[in-house]
Amino acid sequence: MSATGTFDSWPADPMDLGPLYPLVGSEILMTVICSLVFAGFFIWKIKLEKHKYEKETAALNGGND
């Protein structure tokens, strides 16, 4: 037996305790929002770095493309 005991020795039924963390049921919505923010950030970052790379390449070539 572990130090915390078993479910049988709990004074209350775990199903009667209610939600164990906030915003229960919104996991799918949060996953979708997080995925969109993740994709948007990386698209923005790739475009930003591509623009910076092209600018630095043009400066190193002396403006001769």
mmCIF file of the N, C-alpha and C atoms, coordinates in Angstrom:
data_MODEL
# 
_entry.id   MODEL 
# 
loop_
_atom_site.group_PDB 
_atom_site.id 
_atom_site.type_symbol 
_atom_site.label_atom_id 
_atom_site.label_alt_id 
_atom_site.label_comp_id 
_atom_site.label_asym_id 
_atom_site.label_entity_id 
_atom_site.label_seq_id 
_atom_site.pdbx_PDB_ins_code 
_atom_site.Cartn_x 
_atom_site.Cartn_y 
_atom_site.Cartn_z 
_atom_site.occupancy 
_atom_site.B_iso_or_equiv 
_atom_site.pdbx_formal_charge 
_atom_site.auth_seq_id 
_atom_site.auth_comp_id 
_atom_site.auth_asym_id 
_atom_site.auth_atom_id 
_atom_site.pdbx_PDB_model_num 
ATOM 1   N N  . MET A 1 1  ? 0.843   -1.184 0.000   1.00 0.00 ? 1  MET A N  1 
ATOM 2   C CA . MET A 1 1  ? 0.000   0.000  0.000   1.00 0.00 ? 1  MET A CA 1 
ATOM 3   C C  . MET A 1 1  ? 0.886   1.245  0.000   1.00 0.00 ? 1  MET A C  1 
ATOM 4   N N  . SER A 1 2  ? 0.468   2.245  -0.739  1.00 0.00 ? 2  SER A N  1 
ATOM 5   C CA . SER A 1 2  ? 1.266   3.468  -0.821  1.00 0.00 ? 2  SER A CA 1 
ATOM 6   C C  . SER A 1 2  ? 0.956   4.390  0.352   1.00 0.00 ? 2  SER A C  1 
ATOM 7   N N  . ALA A 1 3  ? 1.747   5.423  0.494   1.00 0.00 ? 3  ALA A N  1 
ATOM 8   C CA . ALA A 1 3  ? 1.585   6.354  1.608   1.00 0.00 ? 3  ALA A CA 1 
ATOM 9   C C  . ALA A 1 3  ? 0.292   7.161  1.496   1.00 0.00 ? 3  ALA A C  1 
ATOM 10  N N  . THR A 1 4  ? -0.228  7.316  0.289   1.00 0.00 ? 4  THR A N  1 
ATOM 11  C CA . THR A 1 4  ? -1.449  8.108  0.112   1.00 0.00 ? 4  THR A CA 1 
ATOM 12  C C  . THR A 1 4  ? -2.711  7.279  0.285   1.00 0.00 ? 4  THR A C  1 
ATOM 13  N N  . GLY A 1 5  ? -2.588  5.989  0.379   1.00 0.00 ? 5  GLY A N  1 
ATOM 14  C CA . GLY A 1 5  ? -3.753  5.141  0.558   1.00 0.00 ? 5  GLY A CA 1 
ATOM 15  C C  . GLY A 1 5  ? -4.372  4.750  -0.770  1.00 0.00 ? 5  GLY A C  1 
ATOM 16  N N  . THR A 1 6  ? -5.532  4.136  -0.673  1.00 0.00 ? 6  THR A N  1 
ATOM 17  C CA . THR A 1 6  ? -6.240  3.706  -1.874  1.00 0.00 ? 6  THR A CA 1 
ATOM 18  C C  . THR A 1 6  ? -7.512  4.526  -2.032  1.00 0.00 ? 6  THR A C  1 
ATOM 19  N N  . PHE A 1 7  ? -8.140  4.406  -3.180  1.00 0.00 ? 7  PHE A N  1 
ATOM 20  C CA . PHE A 1 7  ? -9.385  5.128  -3.415  1.00 0.00 ? 7  PHE A CA 1 
ATOM 21  C C  . PHE A 1 7  ? -10.475 4.679  -2.434  1.00 0.00 ? 7  PHE A C  1 
ATOM 22  N N  . ASP A 1 8  ? -10.397 3.461  -1.981  1.00 0.00 ? 8  ASP A N  1 
ATOM 23  C CA . ASP A 1 8  ? -11.414 2.952  -1.057  1.00 0.00 ? 8  ASP A CA 1 
ATOM 24  C C  . ASP A 1 8  ? -11.366 3.657  0.295   1.00 0.00 ? 8  ASP A C  1 
ATOM 25  N N  . SER A 1 9  ? -10.197 4.195  0.687   1.00 0.00 ? 9  SER A N  1 
ATOM 26  C CA . SER A 1 9  ? -10.078 4.830  1.997   1.00 0.00 ? 9  SER A CA 1 
ATOM 27  C C  . SER A 1 9  ? -10.348 6.332  1.960   1.00 0.00 ? 9  SER A C  1 
ATOM 28  N N  . TRP A 1 10 ? -10.674 6.887  0.775   1.00 0.00 ? 10 TRP A N  1 
ATOM 29  C CA . TRP A 1 10 ? -10.960 8.317  0.690   1.00 0.00 ? 10 TRP A CA 1 
ATOM 30  C C  . TRP A 1 10 ? -12.274 8.615  1.391   1.00 0.00 ? 10 TRP A C  1 
ATOM 31  N N  . PRO A 1 11 ? -12.379 9.783  2.048   1.00 0.00 ? 11 PRO A N  1 
ATOM 32  C CA . PRO A 1 11 ? -13.625 10.112 2.741   1.00 0.00 ? 11 PRO A CA 1 
ATOM 33  C C  . PRO A 1 11 ? -14.750 10.520 1.784   1.00 0.00 ? 11 PRO A C  1 
ATOM 34  N N  . ALA A 1 12 ? -14.415 10.856 0.540   1.00 0.00 ? 12 ALA A N  1 
ATOM 35  C CA . ALA A 1 12 ? -15.432 11.278 -0.421  1.00 0.00 ? 12 ALA A CA 1 
ATOM 36  C C  . ALA A 1 12 ? -15.206 10.550 -1.737  1.00 0.00 ? 12 ALA A C  1 
ATOM 37  N N  . ASP A 1 13 ? -16.254 10.479 -2.530  1.00 0.00 ? 13 ASP A N  1 
ATOM 38  C CA . ASP A 1 13 ? -16.160 9.881  -3.854  1.00 0.00 ? 13 ASP A CA 1 
ATOM 39  C C  . ASP A 1 13 ? -15.475 10.890 -4.782  1.00 0.00 ? 13 ASP A C  1 
ATOM 40  N N  . PRO A 1 14 ? -14.400 10.519 -5.474  1.00 0.00 ? 14 PRO A N  1 
ATOM 41  C CA . PRO A 1 14 ? -13.704 11.471 -6.366  1.00 0.00 ? 14 PRO A CA 1 
ATOM 42  C C  . PRO A 1 14 ? -14.617 12.073 -7.426  1.00 0.00 ? 14 PRO A C  1 
ATOM 43  N N  . MET A 1 15 ? -15.660 11.377 -7.841  1.00 0.00 ? 15 MET A N  1 
ATOM 44  C CA . MET A 1 15 ? -16.582 11.905 -8.846  1.00 0.00 ? 15 MET A CA 1 
ATOM 45  C C  . MET A 1 15 ? -17.443 13.038 -8.279  1.00 0.00 ? 15 MET A C  1 
ATOM 46  N N  . ASP A 1 16 ? -17.584 13.096 -6.957  1.00 0.00 ? 16 ASP A N  1 
ATOM 47  C CA . ASP A 1 16 ? -18.376 14.143 -6.325  1.00 0.00 ? 16 ASP A CA 1 
ATOM 48  C C  . ASP A 1 16 ? -17.565 15.399 -6.033  1.00 0.00 ? 16 ASP A C  1 
ATOM 49  N N  . LEU A 1 17 ? -16.248 15.356 -6.205  1.00 0.00 ? 17 LEU A N  1 
ATOM 50  C CA . LEU A 1 17 ? -15.400 16.500 -5.893  1.00 0.00 ? 17 LEU A CA 1 
ATOM 51  C C  . LEU A 1 17 ? -15.516 17.623 -6.917  1.00 0.00 ? 17 LEU A C  1 
ATOM 52  N N  . GLY A 1 18 ? -15.906 17.311 -8.126  1.00 0.00 ? 18 GLY A N  1 
ATOM 53  C CA . GLY A 1 18 ? -15.996 18.314 -9.176  1.00 0.00 ? 18 GLY A CA 1 
ATOM 54  C C  . GLY A 1 18 ? -14.702 18.407 -9.958  1.00 0.00 ? 18 GLY A C  1 
ATOM 55  N N  . PRO A 1 19 ? -14.573 19.429 -10.763 1.00 0.00 ? 19 PRO A N  1 
ATOM 56  C CA . PRO A 1 19 ? -13.369 19.576 -11.588 1.00 0.00 ? 19 PRO A CA 1 
ATOM 57  C C  . PRO A 1 19 ? -12.105 19.696 -10.737 1.00 0.00 ? 19 PRO A C  1 
ATOM 58  N N  . LEU A 1 20 ? -11.059 19.053 -11.190 1.00 0.00 ? 20 LEU A N  1 
ATOM 59  C CA . LEU A 1 20 ? -9.797  19.093 -10.454 1.00 0.00 ? 20 LEU A CA 1 
ATOM 60  C C  . LEU A 1 20 ? -8.863  20.186 -10.962 1.00 0.00 ? 20 LEU A C  1 
ATOM 61  N N  . TYR A 1 21 ? -9.233  20.831 -12.084 1.00 0.00 ? 21 TYR A N  1 
ATOM 62  C CA . TYR A 1 21 ? -8.436  21.938 -12.614 1.00 0.00 ? 21 TYR A CA 1 
ATOM 63  C C  . TYR A 1 21 ? -9.382  22.893 -13.331 1.00 0.00 ? 21 TYR A C  1 
ATOM 64  N N  . PRO A 1 22 ? -8.983  24.160 -13.505 1.00 0.00 ? 22 PRO A N  1 
ATOM 65  C CA . PRO A 1 22 ? -9.880  25.135 -14.134 1.00 0.00 ? 22 PRO A CA 1 
ATOM 66  C C  . PRO A 1 22 ? -10.043 24.898 -15.635 1.00 0.00 ? 22 PRO A C  1 
ATOM 67  N N  . LEU A 1 23 ? -11.126 25.385 -16.167 1.00 0.00 ? 23 LEU A N  1 
ATOM 68  C CA . LEU A 1 23 ? -11.445 25.335 -17.606 1.00 0.00 ? 23 LEU A CA 1 
ATOM 69  C C  . LEU A 1 23 ? -11.556 23.905 -18.136 1.00 0.00 ? 23 LEU A C  1 
ATOM 70  N N  . VAL A 1 24 ? -12.127 23.027 -17.349 1.00 0.00 ? 24 VAL A N  1 
ATOM 71  C CA . VAL A 1 24 ? -12.330 21.646 -17.775 1.00 0.00 ? 24 VAL A CA 1 
ATOM 72  C C  . VAL A 1 24 ? -13.264 21.645 -18.986 1.00 0.00 ? 24 VAL A C  1 
ATOM 73  N N  . GLY A 1 25 ? -12.889 20.905 -20.005 1.00 0.00 ? 25 GLY A N  1 
ATOM 74  C CA . GLY A 1 25 ? -13.708 20.792 -21.204 1.00 0.00 ? 25 GLY A CA 1 
ATOM 75  C C  . GLY A 1 25 ? -13.274 21.703 -22.340 1.00 0.00 ? 25 GLY A C  1 
ATOM 76  N N  . SER A 1 26 ? -12.331 22.596 -22.076 1.00 0.00 ? 26 SER A N  1 
ATOM 77  C CA . SER A 1 26 ? -11.896 23.507 -23.131 1.00 0.00 ? 26 SER A CA 1 
ATOM 78  C C  . SER A 1 26 ? -10.527 23.127 -23.684 1.00 0.00 ? 26 SER A C  1 
ATOM 79  N N  . GLU A 1 27 ? -10.108 21.886 -23.477 1.00 0.00 ? 27 GLU A N  1 
ATOM 80  C CA . GLU A 1 27 ? -8.781  21.459 -23.916 1.00 0.00 ? 27 GLU A CA 1 
ATOM 81  C C  . GLU A 1 27 ? -8.649  21.488 -25.432 1.00 0.00 ? 27 GLU A C  1 
ATOM 82  N N  . ILE A 1 28 ? -9.692  21.079 -26.145 1.00 0.00 ? 28 ILE A N  1 
ATOM 83  C CA . ILE A 1 28 ? -9.629  21.057 -27.617 1.00 0.00 ? 28 ILE A CA 1 
ATOM 84  C C  . ILE A 1 28 ? -9.517  22.475 -28.151 1.00 0.00 ? 28 ILE A C  1 
ATOM 85  N N  . LEU A 1 29 ? -10.318 23.388 -27.622 1.00 0.00 ? 29 LEU A N  1 
ATOM 86  C CA . LEU A 1 29 ? -10.253 24.785 -28.049 1.00 0.00 ? 29 LEU A CA 1 
ATOM 87  C C  . LEU A 1 29 ? -8.871  25.376 -27.781 1.00 0.00 ? 29 LEU A C  1 
ATOM 88  N N  . MET A 1 30 ? -8.318  25.124 -26.606 1.00 0.00 ? 30 MET A N  1 
ATOM 89  C CA . MET A 1 30 ? -6.989  25.643 -26.284 1.00 0.00 ? 30 MET A CA 1 
ATOM 90  C C  . MET A 1 30 ? -5.915  25.023 -27.184 1.00 0.00 ? 30 MET A C  1 
ATOM 91  N N  . THR A 1 31 ? -6.067  23.745 -27.533 1.00 0.00 ? 31 THR A N  1 
ATOM 92  C CA . THR A 1 31 ? -5.109  23.095 -28.426 1.00 0.00 ? 31 THR A CA 1 
ATOM 93  C C  . THR A 1 31 ? -5.164  23.714 -29.811 1.00 0.00 ? 31 THR A C  1 
ATOM 94  N N  . VAL A 1 32 ? -6.368  23.983 -30.313 1.00 0.00 ? 32 VAL A N  1 
ATOM 95  C CA . VAL A 1 32 ? -6.525  24.604 -31.631 1.00 0.00 ? 32 VAL A CA 1 
ATOM 96  C C  . VAL A 1 32 ? -5.926  26.007 -31.627 1.00 0.00 ? 32 VAL A C  1 
ATOM 97  N N  . ILE A 1 33 ? -6.228  26.788 -30.611 1.00 0.00 ? 33 ILE A N  1 
ATOM 98  C CA . ILE A 1 33 ? -5.688  28.151 -30.525 1.00 0.00 ? 33 ILE A CA 1 
ATOM 99  C C  . ILE A 1 33 ? -4.165  28.122 -30.436 1.00 0.00 ? 33 ILE A C  1 
ATOM 100 N N  . CYS A 1 34 ? -3.631  27.243 -29.613 1.00 0.00 ? 34 CYS A N  1 
ATOM 101 C CA . CYS A 1 34 ? -2.178  27.131 -29.470 1.00 0.00 ? 34 CYS A CA 1 
ATOM 102 C C  . CYS A 1 34 ? -1.526  26.709 -30.786 1.00 0.00 ? 34 CYS A C  1 
ATOM 103 N N  . SER A 1 35 ? -2.152  25.786 -31.498 1.00 0.00 ? 35 SER A N  1 
ATOM 104 C CA . SER A 1 35 ? -1.613  25.334 -32.783 1.00 0.00 ? 35 SER A CA 1 
ATOM 105 C C  . SER A 1 35 ? -1.610  26.465 -33.804 1.00 0.00 ? 35 SER A C  1 
ATOM 106 N N  . LEU A 1 36 ? -2.682  27.265 -33.835 1.00 0.00 ? 36 LEU A N  1 
ATOM 107 C CA . LEU A 1 36 ? -2.742  28.395 -34.765 1.00 0.00 ? 36 LEU A CA 1 
ATOM 108 C C  . LEU A 1 36 ? -1.700  29.457 -34.426 1.00 0.00 ? 36 LEU A C  1 
ATOM 109 N N  . VAL A 1 37 ? -1.525  29.745 -33.145 1.00 0.00 ? 37 VAL A N  1 
ATOM 110 C CA . VAL A 1 37 ? -0.507  30.715 -32.735 1.00 0.00 ? 37 VAL A CA 1 
ATOM 111 C C  . VAL A 1 37 ? 0.886   30.188 -33.074 1.00 0.00 ? 37 VAL A C  1 
ATOM 112 N N  . PHE A 1 38 ? 1.122   28.898 -32.828 1.00 0.00 ? 38 PHE A N  1 
ATOM 113 C CA . PHE A 1 38 ? 2.407   28.270 -33.145 1.00 0.00 ? 38 PHE A CA 1 
ATOM 114 C C  . PHE A 1 38 ? 2.696   28.375 -34.646 1.00 0.00 ? 38 PHE A C  1 
ATOM 115 N N  . ALA A 1 39 ? 1.728   27.997 -35.473 1.00 0.00 ? 39 ALA A N  1 
ATOM 116 C CA . ALA A 1 39 ? 1.922   28.052 -36.929 1.00 0.00 ? 39 ALA A CA 1 
ATOM 117 C C  . ALA A 1 39 ? 2.101   29.491 -37.402 1.00 0.00 ? 39 ALA A C  1 
ATOM 118 N N  . GLY A 1 40 ? 1.287   30.404 -36.885 1.00 0.00 ? 40 GLY A N  1 
ATOM 119 C CA . GLY A 1 40 ? 1.395   31.814 -37.269 1.00 0.00 ? 40 GLY A CA 1 
ATOM 120 C C  . GLY A 1 40 ? 2.738   32.405 -36.905 1.00 0.00 ? 40 GLY A C  1 
ATOM 121 N N  . PHE A 1 41 ? 3.228   32.091 -35.715 1.00 0.00 ? 41 PHE A N  1 
ATOM 122 C CA . PHE A 1 41 ? 4.522   32.606 -35.292 1.00 0.00 ? 41 PHE A CA 1 
ATOM 123 C C  . PHE A 1 41 ? 5.632   32.125 -36.215 1.00 0.00 ? 41 PHE A C  1 
ATOM 124 N N  . PHE A 1 42 ? 5.623   30.838 -36.547 1.00 0.00 ? 42 PHE A N  1 
ATOM 125 C CA . PHE A 1 42 ? 6.702   30.312 -37.372 1.00 0.00 ? 42 PHE A CA 1 
ATOM 126 C C  . PHE A 1 42 ? 6.612   30.789 -38.815 1.00 0.00 ? 42 PHE A C  1 
ATOM 127 N N  . ILE A 1 43 ? 5.416   30.990 -39.340 1.00 0.00 ? 43 ILE A N  1 
ATOM 128 C CA . ILE A 1 43 ? 5.284   31.570 -40.677 1.00 0.00 ? 43 ILE A CA 1 
ATOM 129 C C  . ILE A 1 43 ? 5.832   32.991 -40.676 1.00 0.00 ? 43 ILE A C  1 
ATOM 130 N N  . TRP A 1 44 ? 5.453   33.777 -39.649 1.00 0.00 ? 44 TRP A N  1 
ATOM 131 C CA . TRP A 1 44 ? 5.967   35.139 -39.519 1.00 0.00 ? 44 TRP A CA 1 
ATOM 132 C C  . TRP A 1 44 ? 7.486   35.134 -39.379 1.00 0.00 ? 44 TRP A C  1 
ATOM 133 N N  . LYS A 1 45 ? 8.018   34.235 -38.564 1.00 0.00 ? 45 LYS A N  1 
ATOM 134 C CA . LYS A 1 45 ? 9.460   34.178 -38.327 1.00 0.00 ? 45 LYS A CA 1 
ATOM 135 C C  . LYS A 1 45 ? 10.221  33.789 -39.598 1.00 0.00 ? 45 LYS A C  1 
ATOM 136 N N  . ILE A 1 46 ? 9.688   32.844 -40.358 1.00 0.00 ? 46 ILE A N  1 
ATOM 137 C CA . ILE A 1 46 ? 10.343  32.430 -41.601 1.00 0.00 ? 46 ILE A CA 1 
ATOM 138 C C  . ILE A 1 46 ? 10.361  33.576 -42.597 1.00 0.00 ? 46 ILE A C  1 
ATOM 139 N N  . LYS A 1 47 ? 9.245   34.309 -42.726 1.00 0.00 ? 47 LYS A N  1 
ATOM 140 C CA . LYS A 1 47 ? 9.197   35.450 -43.647 1.00 0.00 ? 47 LYS A CA 1 
ATOM 141 C C  . LYS A 1 47 ? 10.165  36.548 -43.207 1.00 0.00 ? 47 LYS A C  1 
ATOM 142 N N  . LEU A 1 48 ? 10.213  36.808 -41.904 1.00 0.00 ? 48 LEU A N  1 
ATOM 143 C CA . LEU A 1 48 ? 11.112  37.833 -41.377 1.00 0.00 ? 48 LEU A CA 1 
ATOM 144 C C  . LEU A 1 48 ? 12.568  37.474 -41.649 1.00 0.00 ? 48 LEU A C  1 
ATOM 145 N N  . GLU A 1 49 ? 12.937  36.235 -41.384 1.00 0.00 ? 49 GLU A N  1 
ATOM 146 C CA . GLU A 1 49 ? 14.321  35.821 -41.599 1.00 0.00 ? 49 GLU A CA 1 
ATOM 147 C C  . GLU A 1 49 ? 14.668  35.769 -43.086 1.00 0.00 ? 49 GLU A C  1 
ATOM 148 N N  . LYS A 1 50 ? 13.698  35.395 -43.934 1.00 0.00 ? 50 LYS A N  1 
ATOM 149 C CA . LYS A 1 50 ? 13.953  35.395 -45.379 1.00 0.00 ? 50 LYS A CA 1 
ATOM 150 C C  . LYS A 1 50 ? 14.212  36.811 -45.863 1.00 0.00 ? 50 LYS A C  1 
ATOM 151 N N  . HIS A 1 51 ? 13.412  37.775 -45.387 1.00 0.00 ? 51 HIS A N  1 
ATOM 152 C CA . HIS A 1 51 ? 13.611  39.172 -45.776 1.00 0.00 ? 51 HIS A CA 1 
ATOM 153 C C  . HIS A 1 51 ? 14.975  39.672 -45.301 1.00 0.00 ? 51 HIS A C  1 
ATOM 154 N N  . LYS A 1 52 ? 15.335  39.336 -44.056 1.00 0.00 ? 52 LYS A N  1 
ATOM 155 C CA . LYS A 1 52 ? 16.634  39.758 -43.517 1.00 0.00 ? 52 LYS A CA 1 
ATOM 156 C C  . LYS A 1 52 ? 17.779  39.114 -44.296 1.00 0.00 ? 52 LYS A C  1 
ATOM 157 N N  . TYR A 1 53 ? 17.639  37.844 -44.658 1.00 0.00 ? 53 TYR A N  1 
ATOM 158 C CA . TYR A 1 53 ? 18.667  37.145 -45.421 1.00 0.00 ? 53 TYR A CA 1 
ATOM 159 C C  . TYR A 1 53 ? 18.846  37.790 -46.798 1.00 0.00 ? 53 TYR A C  1 
ATOM 160 N N  . GLU A 1 54 ? 17.734  38.086 -47.463 1.00 0.00 ? 54 GLU A N  1 
ATOM 161 C CA . GLU A 1 54 ? 17.818  38.711 -48.786 1.00 0.00 ? 54 GLU A CA 1 
ATOM 162 C C  . GLU A 1 54 ? 18.449  40.097 -48.701 1.00 0.00 ? 54 GLU A C  1 
ATOM 163 N N  . LYS A 1 55 ? 18.121  40.853 -47.655 1.00 0.00 ? 55 LYS A N  1 
ATOM 164 C CA . LYS A 1 55 ? 18.696  42.183 -47.465 1.00 0.00 ? 55 LYS A CA 1 
ATOM 165 C C  . LYS A 1 55 ? 20.204  42.093 -47.234 1.00 0.00 ? 55 LYS A C  1 
ATOM 166 N N  . GLU A 1 56 ? 20.636  41.159 -46.385 1.00 0.00 ? 56 GLU A N  1 
ATOM 167 C CA . GLU A 1 56 ? 22.065  41.001 -46.120 1.00 0.00 ? 56 GLU A CA 1 
ATOM 168 C C  . GLU A 1 56 ? 22.810  40.474 -47.348 1.00 0.00 ? 56 GLU A C  1 
ATOM 169 N N  . THR A 1 57 ? 22.183  39.580 -48.102 1.00 0.00 ? 57 THR A N  1 
ATOM 170 C CA . THR A 1 57 ? 22.805  39.056 -49.323 1.00 0.00 ? 57 THR A CA 1 
ATOM 171 C C  . THR A 1 57 ? 22.991  40.157 -50.347 1.00 0.00 ? 57 THR A C  1 
ATOM 172 N N  . ALA A 1 58 ? 21.965  41.016 -50.475 1.00 0.00 ? 58 ALA A N  1 
ATOM 173 C CA . ALA A 1 58 ? 22.084  42.143 -51.408 1.00 0.00 ? 58 ALA A CA 1 
ATOM 174 C C  . ALA A 1 58 ? 23.184  43.098 -50.970 1.00 0.00 ? 58 ALA A C  1 
ATOM 175 N N  . ALA A 1 59 ? 23.313  43.328 -49.670 1.00 0.00 ? 59 ALA A N  1 
ATOM 176 C CA . ALA A 1 59 ? 24.350  44.239 -49.186 1.00 0.00 ? 59 ALA A CA 1 
ATOM 177 C C  . ALA A 1 59 ? 25.743  43.642 -49.416 1.00 0.00 ? 59 ALA A C  1 
ATOM 178 N N  . LEU A 1 60 ? 25.886  42.333 -49.255 1.00 0.00 ? 60 LEU A N  1 
ATOM 179 C CA . LEU A 1 60 ? 27.194  41.688 -49.475 1.00 0.00 ? 60 LEU A CA 1 
ATOM 180 C C  . LEU A 1 60 ? 27.552  41.649 -50.954 1.00 0.00 ? 60 LEU A C  1 
ATOM 181 N N  . ASN A 1 61 ? 26.556  41.545 -51.823 1.00 0.00 ? 61 ASN A N  1 
ATOM 182 C CA . ASN A 1 61 ? 26.807  41.531 -53.268 1.00 0.00 ? 61 ASN A CA 1 
ATOM 183 C C  . ASN A 1 61 ? 26.969  42.938 -53.819 1.00 0.00 ? 61 ASN A C  1 
ATOM 184 N N  . GLY A 1 62 ? 26.848  43.953 -52.973 1.00 0.00 ? 62 GLY A N  1 
ATOM 185 C CA . GLY A 1 62 ? 26.988  45.329 -53.426 1.00 0.00 ? 62 GLY A CA 1 
ATOM 186 C C  . GLY A 1 62 ? 25.801  45.783 -54.238 1.00 0.00 ? 62 GLY A C  1 
ATOM 187 N N  . GLY A 1 63 ? 24.666  45.172 -54.041 1.00 0.00 ? 63 GLY A N  1 
ATOM 188 C CA . GLY A 1 63 ? 23.473  45.545 -54.768 1.00 0.00 ? 63 GLY A CA 1 
ATOM 189 C C  . GLY A 1 63 ? 23.390  44.921 -56.140 1.00 0.00 ? 63 GLY A C  1 
ATOM 190 N N  . ASN A 1 64 ? 24.351  44.070 -56.507 1.00 0.00 ? 64 ASN A N  1 
ATOM 191 C CA . ASN A 1 64 ? 24.348  43.404 -57.816 1.00 0.00 ? 64 ASN A CA 1 
ATOM 192 C C  . ASN A 1 64 ? 23.676  42.040 -57.687 1.00 0.00 ? 64 ASN A C  1 
ATOM 193 N N  . ASP A 1 65 ? 22.419  41.946 -58.086 1.00 0.00 ? 65 ASP A N  1 
ATOM 194 C CA . ASP A 1 65 ? 21.719  40.653 -58.017 1.00 0.00 ? 65 ASP A CA 1 
ATOM 195 C C  . ASP A 1 65 ? 21.795  39.919 -59.311 1.00 0.00 ? 65 ASP A C  1 
# 
